[in-house]
């Protein structure tokens, strides 16, 4: 279990997160929902160990994530929204490079290539891949060290419906023994693959619901979206 307790974070005079608390358990895909500026990226950076909160704690299977233990952080996989990749490297070359950084057996590279559906692409340079396959490479690098906790920031952004469906199937398949935090600003994407949803607004947690209760947050989410679009 991962437990987030009373997390707050400010950047100068801007409060990005305010007293956020919730927990996640293995086998869950938790949708992190909110409009731009809601605090989603800040929360994910804290949970990945990139950024430290001003207040609060994160307990990762009874260990303190915020103490900076490399062994704890090695159990986390993170795909940021911009999916930074070394475009001039071949897919397999890049994933091998990442596996070496984590000091894991290179056999994991072949495993994730097959698991993520890159068998027809791994000999290509990353710059020659479609948007959908670039996203697959991003997920593969986040999985190459077999993390317990996978953080995906807008992983389906820019994908066509077929690519989204394919990616969703991959996430559902790998979620059985992992915790997945899936960030999006599209309500229907949460409904497609998530078992729970967390709704943030202006750094505050405004809803934590089972996916069966999604209708109870639709009106709130649409109001927040309309307010954001009118600015």
Long-range contacts (C-beta under 8 A, 24 or more apart in sequence): 1-25, 1-26, 1-59, 1-61, 2-47, 2-58, 2-59, 2-60, 2-61, 2-65, 2-149, 2-179, 3-57, 3-58, 3-59, 4-47, 4-56, 4-57, 4-58, 5-56, 5-57, 5-58, 5-59, 6-55, 6-56, 6-57, 7-43, 7-46, 7-53, 7-55, 7-56, 7-57, 7-58, 8-53, 8-54, 8-55, 8-56, 9-39, 9-42, 9-46, 9-51, 9-53, 9-54, 9-203, 10-54, 15-202, 15-203, 16-42, 16-203, 17-42, 17-43, 17-46, 17-53, 17-203, 18-202, 18-203, 18-204, 19-55, 19-56, 19-204, 20-56, 20-200, 20-203, 20-204, 20-205, 21-56, 21-205, 22-198, 22-205, 22-208, 24-179, 24-181, 24-196, 25-179, 26-148, 26-177, 26-178, 26-179, 27-175, 27-176, 27-177, 27-178, 27-179, 27-195, 28-175, 28-179, 28-180, 28-195, 28-196, 29-171, 29-172, 29-175, 29-180, 29-182, 29-193, 29-194, 29-195, 29-196, 30-179, 30-180, 30-181, 30-182, 30-194, 30-195, 30-196, 30-197, 30-198, 31-182, 31-183, 31-184, 31-189, 31-190, 31-193, 31-194, 31-196, 31-197, 31-198, 31-211, 32-181, 32-182, 32-183, 32-184, 32-197, 32-198, 32-200, 33-183, 33-184, 33-185, 33-187, 33-190, 33-197, 33-198, 33-199, 33-200, 33-221, 34-185, 34-199, 34-200, 34-201, 34-224, 35-185, 35-201, 35-224, 35-225, 35-227, 35-228, 36-185, 36-228, 37-202, 37-228, 38-200, 38-201, 38-202, 38-203, 38-224, 39-200, 39-202, 39-203, 39-204, 40-153, 40-183, 40-200, 41-81, 41-153, 41-183, 42-203, 43-200, 44-78, 44-151, 44-153, 44-181, 44-183, 47-76, 47-149, 47-151, 47-181, 48-73, 48-76, 48-78, 48-151, 49-73, 49-76, 50-78, 60-149, 61-148, 74-102, 74-145, 74-147, 75-147, 75-148, 75-149, 76-147, 76-148, 76-149, 76-150, 76-151, 77-142, 77-143, 77-145, 77-147, 77-149, 77-150, 77-151, 78-142, 78-150, 78-151, 78-153, 79-138, 79-139, 79-141, 79-142, 79-150, 79-151, 79-152, 79-153, 79-155, 80-153, 81-153, 81-154, 81-157, 81-183, 83-134, 83-135, 83-138, 85-126, 85-134, 85-137, 85-138, 85-141, 86-126, 87-125, 87-126, 87-127, 88-125, 88-126, 88-127, 89-125, 89-126, 90-122, 90-123, 90-124, 90-125, 90-126, 91-118, 91-121, 91-122, 91-123, 91-124, 91-125, 91-126, 91-129, 91-137, 92-122, 92-123, 94-126, 94-137, 94-141, 95-122, 95-137, 95-140, 95-141, 95-144, 98-141, 98-144, 98-145, 99-144, 99-145, 102-144, 102-145, 104-144, 104-145, 104-146, 108-144, 108-145, 108-146, 109-144, 112-140, 112-143, 112-144, 113-140, 115-140, 115-143, 115-170, 115-173, 115-174, 116-140, 116-143, 116-170, 117-166, 117-170, 130-163, 131-158, 131-159, 131-163, 132-159, 132-160, 132-163, 132-166, 132-167, 135-159, 135-163, 135-167, 136-167, 136-170, 139-167, 139-170, 143-174, 147-178, 148-177, 148-178, 148-179, 149-178, 149-179, 149-180, 149-181, 150-174, 150-178, 150-179, 150-180, 150-181, 151-180, 151-181, 151-183, 152-180, 152-181, 152-182, 152-183, 153-183, 154-183, 154-184, 154-185, 155-182, 155-183, 156-184, 156-186, 156-189, 164-189, 164-192, 168-192, 168-193, 185-225, 187-214, 187-218, 187-221, 190-214
